[in-house]
Amino acid sequence: MMKKWMKRGCFPVLVFACLLMLGLQANAEDGDAIKKGIFAGDVELSGMDAAQAEAAVEAYVESLRDVEITLLAAGDAQVPVTAGQLGVAWANREIVSQALEVGIHGNVIERYKMLKDLERENLVYPIELSFDLQAVTDILTGECVPHDVKAEDATLVRENGSFQVIGGNTGYVLDVEASFDKINEFLSNEWTGEACSIPLVVEVEEPRGSAEELAKVKDVLGTFTTSYSSSNSNRSANVANGCELINGTLLYPGDEFSTYEAVAPFSVANGYFMAGSYLNGKVVDSLGGGICQVSTTLYNTVLLAELEVTERHNHSMIVTYVDPSADAAIAESSGKDFKFVNNLDYPIYIEGYTENKKITFTIYGVETRDAGREVRYESEVLEVINPPSDTLYPDPGQPIGYVVKSGAHIGYKARLWKVVTENGTEVERTQVNSSSYKMVPRSATIGTATADPVAYEEIMAAIGTGSLDHVMNVIALLTQPPQPEQPEVPVQ
């Protein structure tokens, strides 16, 4: 039987099986060691157990932490960082368990074939890296964005009655989101672990305006003047300062102008003085008092230029330098602002100057309106509210003769009309706004302190009449010095 079996060619198979079993048994004796010829990236794992393999790969990743990576920001500004600062870490730790399982699964022949394959060619598991997303973002925003270059639009300067064009500068702005994706993609899939540079995603911002475009800005679209001849030196200085802060403004199509942002903050450092302003129905001194005459003058200029007004508020009480409803107040405390948009197809330039206690604004642009078209504005008073009797406040802490007055303000309800004529014929009449101004009676604080009970009764009685004029007459009598006695003249 043995001869028969051997004759059939079974003996070589038996020998092969025995040798195969011996080889697999020898490998099995290695225990949990990784088979020879298995790598994680460039790290050989042959003969290592799980802990040793993990430590080897961790050591490799740790060695990458000091590798310098240069980020190229706007203008090719170099921002050097290390892989450690970017939070480099080992991402696919499962490759150790996968490496340990090589050659221990499948039937005898499959396992033998795997071992033979490893003798001919190494099995390499790629090491996948991850990075701290927040760390990358923080570096981009904190160290790369500061290298951005803001685009500067071409602008105009008006000197001695003529314009000069000042050229703009191209801007470079980092696209943080796209740069983040680029860094992550490169380091995860392309990085070799060596020092390198990564050009970030930088957008080019072209400046607005050209010499050709701005050379067209020369037509007067609107001009308006108000007088502040009765103002004291502080208020006059505030008006001049606010005007200067606005002078020279260039607005491109679609730009919105905020008067408050242009003239604020109201501080000594910004050129302002204490002067009268309206607050809660009273005239009080505040830094920047009088600035509303600046915004009002500009408002009327904007109306004549037919620009789009986006925010306007009337004063709480009537002003005297323009007609009712033709004013525009700004106030930090109440959030009032005067804003408008350049709704034209060309840039506009705002010129402002003060002279002989008059403030003038002129808006220059490209005139596209018909030559026969004229625009004017009419104020219509709907109601006049006269103050009632005076409001008087006795002050026992002040002597008779002490008087602090506050003038009366007539109340008004008014509206403003835009009137358009073409070749002298009215073709349009549109209501622009409506305004309501508070009525405030004349008031005064009257001192009543005196050691003379008769004088006290007289001043209190005068206050009770509600007439400041009568109170002033009584005060004049009570405070006049006693007249010396005249000597008797003998009768001749």
C-alpha positions as CSV (number, residue, x, y, z in Angstrom):
1,M,0.0,0.0,0.0
2,M,2.8,2.4,0.8
3,K,4.5,1.7,-2.5
4,K,1.2,2.3,-4.3
5,W,0.7,5.6,-2.5
6,M,4.1,6.8,-3.3
7,K,3.8,5.8,-6.9
8,R,0.8,8.1,-7.1
9,G,3.0,11.2,-6.4
10,C,1.6,11.8,-2.9
11,F,4.9,11.7,-1.2
12,P,6.1,15.2,-2.4
13,V,2.9,16.7,-1.2
14,L,3.3,15.2,2.1
15,V,6.8,16.5,2.4
16,F,5.7,20.0,1.4
17,A,2.9,20.0,3.9
18,C,5.3,18.9,6.7
19,L,7.8,21.7,5.8
20,L,4.9,24.2,5.6
21,M,3.7,23.2,9.1
22,L,7.2,23.4,10.4
23,G,7.6,26.9,9.0
24,L,4.3,28.1,10.3
25,Q,5.0,26.5,13.7
26,A,8.3,28.4,13.9
27,N,6.5,31.7,13.1
28,A,3.9,30.9,15.7
29,E,6.6,30.6,18.3
30,D,7.2,34.3,17.8
31,G,4.1,34.9,19.8
32,D,2.5,38.4,19.3
33,A,5.4,39.8,17.3
34,I,5.0,41.5,14.0
35,K,6.3,39.6,11.1
36,K,9.5,40.5,9.3
37,G,9.2,42.9,6.4
38,I,6.3,45.0,7.9
39,F,6.8,48.8,8.1
40,A,4.8,51.9,9.3
41,G,6.0,54.5,6.8
42,D,9.8,54.4,7.2
43,V,9.6,52.8,10.6
44,E,10.4,49.0,10.6
45,L,8.0,47.1,13.0
46,S,9.6,43.6,12.5
47,G,9.6,41.6,15.7
48,M,7.9,44.2,17.8
49,D,4.9,43.6,20.0
50,A,2.0,46.1,20.1
51,A,3.5,48.4,22.7
52,Q,6.9,48.5,21.0
53,A,5.4,49.3,17.6
54,E,3.2,52.1,19.0
55,A,6.2,53.6,20.8
56,A,8.3,53.4,17.6
57,V,5.7,55.2,15.5
58,E,5.1,57.8,18.3
59,A,8.8,58.5,18.4
60,Y,8.8,59.1,14.7
61,V,5.8,61.5,14.9
62,E,7.4,63.3,17.9
63,S,10.6,63.8,15.8
64,L,8.4,65.8,13.3
65,R,7.3,68.3,15.9
66,D,10.5,70.5,15.5
67,V,10.3,70.5,11.7
68,E,9.9,74.0,10.4
69,I,7.0,74.8,8.1
70,T,6.9,78.3,6.5
71,L,3.5,79.8,5.7
72,L,3.7,82.3,2.9
73,A,1.1,85.1,3.7
74,A,0.2,88.3,1.8
75,G,3.1,89.8,-0.1
76,D,5.0,86.5,0.4
77,A,5.5,87.4,4.0
78,Q,7.1,84.4,5.7
79,V,5.5,83.1,8.9
80,P,7.7,80.3,10.3
81,V,6.0,77.7,12.5
82,T,6.7,74.1,13.5
83,A,4.7,71.0,13.0
84,G,4.3,70.9,16.7
85,Q,2.7,74.3,16.8
86,L,0.3,73.0,14.2
87,G,-0.6,70.2,16.6
88,V,0.8,67.3,14.5
89,A,-0.4,63.9,15.8
90,W,-0.6,60.3,14.7
91,A,-4.1,59.7,13.2
92,N,-4.3,56.0,12.2
93,R,-3.2,54.0,15.3
94,E,-5.1,51.0,14.0
95,I,-2.2,50.0,11.7
96,V,-0.4,48.4,14.7
97,S,-3.2,45.9,15.2
98,Q,-3.4,45.3,11.5
99,A,0.3,44.6,11.3
100,L,0.0,42.1,14.2
101,E,-2.7,40.2,12.3
102,V,-0.6,39.7,9.2
103,G,0.1,36.0,8.6
104,I,-2.2,34.6,11.3
105,H,-5.5,34.4,9.4
106,G,-6.6,32.1,6.6
107,N,-5.7,28.5,5.9
108,V,-2.2,27.1,5.9
109,I,-1.5,27.8,2.3
110,E,-2.8,31.4,2.5
111,R,-0.6,32.1,5.5
112,Y,2.4,30.6,4.0
113,K,1.9,32.6,0.8
114,M,1.7,35.8,2.9
115,L,5.0,35.0,4.6
116,K,6.7,34.3,1.3
117,D,5.4,37.6,-0.1
118,L,6.9,39.5,2.8
119,E,10.3,37.9,2.0
120,R,10.1,39.3,-1.5
121,E,8.5,42.7,-0.8
122,N,7.9,44.7,2.4
123,L,4.4,45.5,3.6
124,V,4.3,49.3,4.3
125,Y,1.4,50.9,6.2
126,P,1.3,54.6,5.6
127,I,1.4,56.8,8.7
128,E,-1.5,59.2,8.6
129,L,-1.1,62.5,10.4
130,S,-3.6,64.9,11.9
131,F,-3.3,68.5,13.0
132,D,-5.0,70.6,15.6
133,L,-7.7,72.5,13.6
134,Q,-8.0,75.3,16.2
135,A,-4.2,75.7,16.4
136,V,-4.0,76.1,12.6
137,T,-6.9,78.6,12.6
138,D,-5.3,80.6,15.4
139,I,-2.0,80.8,13.6
140,L,-3.7,81.9,10.4
141,T,-5.7,84.6,12.1
142,G,-3.2,85.7,14.7
143,E,0.1,85.6,12.7
144,C,-0.8,85.5,9.0
145,V,-3.7,87.9,8.7
146,P,-1.7,90.8,10.2
147,H,0.4,90.7,7.0
148,D,-2.7,91.6,4.9
149,V,-2.4,94.9,2.9
150,K,-5.6,96.9,2.8
151,A,-6.6,98.2,-0.7
152,E,-6.5,102.0,-0.8
153,D,-8.8,103.6,-3.4
154,A,-7.7,106.4,-5.6
155,T,-8.9,109.7,-4.2
156,L,-9.0,113.4,-4.8
157,V,-7.5,116.4,-3.2
158,R,-8.8,119.9,-3.9
159,E,-6.3,122.7,-3.5
160,N,-6.5,126.2,-4.8
161,G,-9.7,125.5,-6.7
162,S,-8.5,122.5,-8.6
163,F,-8.5,118.7,-8.1
164,Q,-5.5,116.4,-8.0
165,V,-5.8,112.6,-8.2
166,I,-4.0,110.5,-5.6
167,G,-3.4,107.0,-6.9
168,G,-4.6,104.0,-4.9
169,N,-2.8,100.8,-3.7
170,T,-3.6,97.2,-4.5
171,G,-4.7,95.1,-1.4
172,Y,-3.9,91.6,-0.5
173,V,-6.2,89.7,1.9
174,L,-5.7,86.2,3.3
175,D,-8.6,83.8,2.6
176,V,-8.4,82.0,6.0
177,E,-10.9,79.2,5.2
178,A,-9.2,78.3,1.9
179,S,-5.8,78.6,3.4
180,F,-6.9,76.3,6.2
181,D,-8.0,73.7,3.7
182,K,-4.8,74.0,1.8
183,I,-2.6,73.5,4.8
184,N,-4.6,70.5,6.0
185,E,-4.6,68.9,2.5
186,F,-0.8,69.4,2.0
187,L,0.3,68.2,5.4
188,S,-2.1,65.2,5.5
189,N,-1.4,63.9,2.0
190,E,1.8,65.5,0.5
191,W,4.1,66.3,3.3
192,T,7.3,64.2,3.4
193,G,8.2,65.2,7.0
194,E,10.9,67.7,5.9
195,A,11.1,71.4,6.2
196,C,8.9,73.1,3.6
197,S,6.9,76.2,2.6
198,I,3.2,76.4,1.9
199,P,1.9,79.3,-0.1
200,L,-1.4,80.4,1.5
201,V,-4.5,81.5,-0.5
202,V,-4.3,85.3,-0.8
203,E,-6.9,87.3,-2.6
204,V,-6.0,90.4,-4.5
205,E,-8.2,93.4,-3.9
206,E,-8.0,96.0,-6.6
207,P,-8.4,99.6,-5.6
208,R,-11.4,101.6,-6.9
209,G,-11.0,104.6,-9.1
210,S,-8.7,105.7,-11.8
211,A,-7.3,109.0,-12.9
212,E,-9.6,109.0,-15.9
213,E,-12.7,108.3,-13.8
214,L,-11.9,110.9,-11.1
215,A,-11.0,113.5,-13.6
216,K,-14.7,113.7,-14.5
217,V,-15.6,114.8,-10.9
218,K,-15.7,118.6,-11.4
219,D,-19.4,119.6,-11.6
220,V,-21.2,121.3,-8.7
221,L,-24.2,119.1,-7.8
222,G,-25.2,121.1,-4.8
223,T,-23.9,123.8,-2.4
224,F,-25.4,125.3,0.7
225,T,-24.3,127.9,3.3
226,T,-25.5,128.8,6.9
227,S,-24.3,131.5,9.2
228,Y,-23.2,131.2,12.8
229,S,-22.5,134.9,13.3
230,S,-24.1,135.0,16.8
231,S,-22.0,132.1,18.1
232,N,-19.3,132.5,20.7
233,S,-15.7,131.5,20.2
234,N,-16.2,127.9,21.4
235,R,-19.2,127.1,19.3
236,S,-17.5,128.7,16.3
237,A,-14.5,126.6,16.8
238,N,-16.7,123.4,17.0
239,V,-18.4,124.3,13.7
240,A,-15.1,124.9,12.0
241,N,-13.6,121.7,13.4
242,G,-16.5,119.5,12.3
243,C,-16.4,121.0,8.8
244,E,-12.7,120.3,8.5
245,L,-13.2,116.7,9.5
246,I,-15.7,116.2,6.7
247,N,-13.9,118.2,4.0
248,G,-12.2,116.1,1.4
249,T,-14.4,113.1,1.6
250,L,-14.7,111.1,-1.6
251,L,-17.6,108.6,-2.0
252,Y,-17.8,106.0,-4.7
253,P,-21.1,104.8,-6.1
254,G,-22.9,102.8,-3.4
255,D,-20.9,104.2,-0.5
256,E,-22.8,105.4,2.6
257,F,-21.6,108.4,4.6
258,S,-22.2,108.7,8.4
259,T,-21.8,112.2,9.7
260,Y,-21.4,111.0,13.2
261,E,-18.6,108.6,12.3
262,A,-16.8,111.4,10.4
263,V,-16.9,114.0,13.2
264,A,-16.7,111.8,16.4
265,P,-15.5,111.4,19.0
266,F,-16.5,114.6,20.8
267,S,-13.4,115.2,22.8
268,V,-10.8,117.8,23.5
269,A,-8.3,115.6,21.7
270,N,-10.4,115.7,18.6
271,G,-10.5,119.5,18.6
272,Y,-13.8,120.2,20.4
273,F,-14.8,122.8,23.1
274,M,-17.6,123.2,25.5
275,A,-20.6,125.0,23.9
276,G,-24.4,125.1,24.1
277,S,-26.4,122.1,22.8
278,Y,-30.0,120.8,23.3
279,L,-30.6,118.2,26.0
280,N,-34.0,117.2,27.4
281,G,-35.6,120.4,26.4
282,K,-32.8,122.6,27.8
283,V,-29.7,124.3,26.5
284,V,-26.7,122.9,28.2
285,D,-22.9,123.1,27.6
286,S,-21.3,120.0,26.1
287,L,-18.2,119.1,24.2
288,G,-18.9,119.6,20.5
289,G,-21.9,121.9,21.0
290,G,-22.8,123.4,17.6
291,I,-21.9,120.3,15.6
292,C,-25.5,120.0,14.4
293,Q,-25.1,123.1,12.3
294,V,-22.4,121.2,10.4
295,S,-24.7,118.2,9.8
296,T,-27.6,120.5,8.9
297,T,-25.6,122.4,6.3
298,L,-24.4,119.2,4.8
299,Y,-28.0,117.8,4.8
300,N,-29.2,120.7,2.7
301,T,-26.3,120.3,0.3
302,V,-27.1,116.6,-0.1
303,L,-30.8,117.5,-0.8
304,L,-29.7,119.8,-3.6
305,A,-27.4,117.2,-5.1
306,E,-30.4,114.8,-4.9
307,L,-28.5,112.1,-3.2
308,E,-30.3,109.3,-1.2
309,V,-30.8,110.2,2.5
310,T,-30.9,107.1,4.6
311,E,-31.1,108.6,8.1
312,R,-32.2,112.0,9.3
313,H,-33.6,113.4,12.5
314,N,-34.9,116.8,13.4
315,H,-33.7,118.6,16.5
316,S,-35.8,118.4,19.7
317,M,-36.3,122.1,19.6
318,I,-36.3,124.6,16.7
319,V,-33.0,126.0,15.4
320,T,-32.7,129.4,13.8
321,Y,-30.1,128.9,11.1
322,V,-32.4,127.0,8.7
323,D,-36.2,126.8,8.1
324,P,-38.3,124.3,10.1
325,S,-37.8,120.7,8.8
326,A,-34.6,121.7,6.9
327,D,-32.4,120.6,9.9
328,A,-30.5,117.4,10.6
329,A,-29.4,116.6,14.1
330,I,-26.8,114.2,15.4
331,A,-26.5,113.2,19.0
332,E,-24.3,110.6,20.6
333,S,-26.6,110.2,23.6
334,S,-29.8,109.4,21.6
335,G,-28.1,107.6,18.7
336,K,-29.1,110.3,16.1
337,D,-27.1,110.4,12.9
338,F,-27.3,111.9,9.5
339,K,-26.5,109.4,6.7
340,F,-26.7,109.4,3.0
341,V,-25.7,107.2,0.1
342,N,-24.0,108.1,-3.2
343,N,-26.7,106.7,-5.4
344,L,-25.1,108.1,-8.6
345,D,-23.1,106.4,-11.2
346,Y,-19.9,108.4,-10.5
347,P,-17.8,109.3,-7.4
348,I,-18.7,112.5,-5.5
349,Y,-16.4,114.8,-3.6
350,I,-17.4,116.8,-0.5
351,E,-15.7,120.2,0.0
352,G,-16.3,122.1,3.3
353,Y,-14.9,125.3,4.5
354,T,-15.7,128.1,7.0
355,E,-15.2,131.8,6.4
356,N,-16.5,135.0,8.1
357,K,-18.6,132.8,10.5
358,K,-20.3,131.0,7.6
359,I,-20.1,127.3,6.9
360,T,-20.4,126.1,3.3
361,F,-20.5,122.6,1.8
362,T,-20.3,121.8,-1.9
363,I,-20.7,118.4,-3.5
364,Y,-18.8,117.9,-6.7
365,G,-19.6,115.1,-9.2
366,V,-20.6,114.4,-12.8
367,E,-23.8,116.4,-13.7
368,T,-26.2,114.1,-15.6
369,R,-29.4,116.1,-14.9
370,D,-31.0,118.1,-17.7
371,A,-29.8,121.7,-17.9
372,G,-33.4,123.0,-17.6
373,R,-34.0,121.1,-14.4
374,E,-34.0,123.0,-11.1
375,V,-34.6,121.7,-7.5
376,R,-35.6,123.8,-4.5
377,Y,-37.0,122.9,-1.1
378,E,-39.9,124.6,0.7
379,S,-40.6,124.5,4.4
380,E,-44.3,124.4,5.4
381,V,-45.2,125.1,9.0
382,L,-48.3,123.2,9.9
383,E,-48.7,124.3,13.5
384,V,-47.2,126.9,15.9
385,I,-47.3,126.1,19.6
386,N,-46.6,129.2,21.7
387,P,-45.4,128.7,25.3
388,P,-47.8,129.4,28.2
389,S,-46.8,131.4,31.2
390,D,-43.2,131.2,32.5
391,T,-42.1,128.4,34.7
392,L,-40.4,129.7,37.8
393,Y,-38.5,127.7,40.4
394,P,-37.8,129.2,43.9
395,D,-34.4,128.4,45.4
396,P,-34.2,129.0,49.1
397,G,-30.5,128.3,49.0
398,Q,-29.8,131.5,46.9
399,P,-30.3,135.1,48.0
400,I,-32.9,137.4,46.5
401,G,-31.4,138.8,43.3
402,Y,-30.1,135.4,42.1
403,V,-31.7,134.5,38.8
404,V,-30.8,131.9,36.2
405,K,-32.9,132.2,33.1
406,S,-33.6,129.7,30.3
407,G,-35.2,131.1,27.2
408,A,-38.5,130.0,25.7
409,H,-38.8,127.8,22.6
410,I,-41.8,128.0,20.3
411,G,-43.1,124.6,19.3
412,Y,-43.6,123.8,15.6
413,K,-44.9,121.0,13.4
414,A,-43.6,121.3,9.9
415,R,-42.7,119.4,6.7
416,L,-40.3,119.9,3.9
417,W,-41.2,119.7,0.2
418,K,-39.0,119.0,-2.8
419,V,-40.0,121.1,-5.8
420,V,-38.7,120.2,-9.2
421,T,-39.1,122.5,-12.2
422,E,-38.2,122.0,-15.8
423,N,-37.6,125.1,-17.8
424,G,-39.5,127.1,-15.2
425,T,-42.5,124.8,-15.0
426,E,-43.2,122.8,-11.8
427,V,-43.2,119.1,-12.7
428,E,-42.8,117.5,-9.3
429,R,-43.7,118.2,-5.6
430,T,-42.7,115.6,-3.1
431,Q,-42.7,115.6,0.7
432,V,-39.2,115.0,2.0
433,N,-39.8,114.8,5.7
434,S,-42.0,115.9,8.6
435,S,-40.7,117.3,11.9
436,S,-42.1,118.1,15.3
437,Y,-40.3,120.5,17.6
438,K,-40.9,120.8,21.3
439,M,-42.5,123.8,22.9
440,V,-40.5,124.9,26.0
441,P,-41.7,127.8,28.2
442,R,-39.3,130.4,29.5
443,S,-38.0,129.3,32.9
444,A,-35.9,130.7,35.7
445,T,-34.6,129.7,39.0
446,I,-35.2,132.5,41.6
447,G,-33.3,133.0,44.8
448,T,-35.6,133.6,47.8
449,A,-33.2,133.6,50.8
450,T,-33.5,136.8,53.0
451,A,-33.6,137.8,56.6
452,D,-36.5,140.2,55.9
453,P,-39.8,138.4,56.2
454,V,-41.6,141.2,54.3
455,A,-39.1,140.8,51.4
456,Y,-39.6,137.1,51.4
457,E,-43.4,137.4,51.1
458,E,-43.0,139.8,48.3
459,I,-40.6,137.7,46.2
460,M,-42.8,134.6,46.8
461,A,-45.9,136.4,45.8
462,A,-44.1,137.6,42.6
463,I,-43.1,134.0,41.8
464,G,-46.7,133.0,42.3
465,T,-47.8,135.2,39.4
466,G,-45.9,133.0,36.9
467,S,-44.4,136.1,35.2
468,L,-40.7,136.4,35.0
469,D,-41.0,140.0,34.0
470,H,-42.9,140.8,37.2
471,V,-40.4,138.9,39.3
472,M,-37.6,140.9,37.8
473,N,-39.3,144.2,38.6
474,V,-39.9,143.1,42.3
475,I,-36.2,142.0,42.6
476,A,-35.1,145.4,41.3
477,L,-37.2,147.1,44.0
478,L,-36.0,144.8,46.8
479,T,-32.3,144.9,45.9
480,Q,-32.0,148.6,45.2
481,P,-29.7,150.4,47.6
482,P,-31.5,152.7,50.1
483,Q,-31.6,156.3,49.0
484,P,-29.8,158.8,51.3
485,E,-32.2,161.2,53.1
486,Q,-32.4,164.7,51.5
487,P,-31.8,167.7,53.8
488,E,-34.7,170.0,54.3
489,V,-34.6,173.1,52.2
490,P,-35.9,176.2,54.0
491,V,-38.7,178.0,52.4
492,Q,-37.6,181.3,51.0
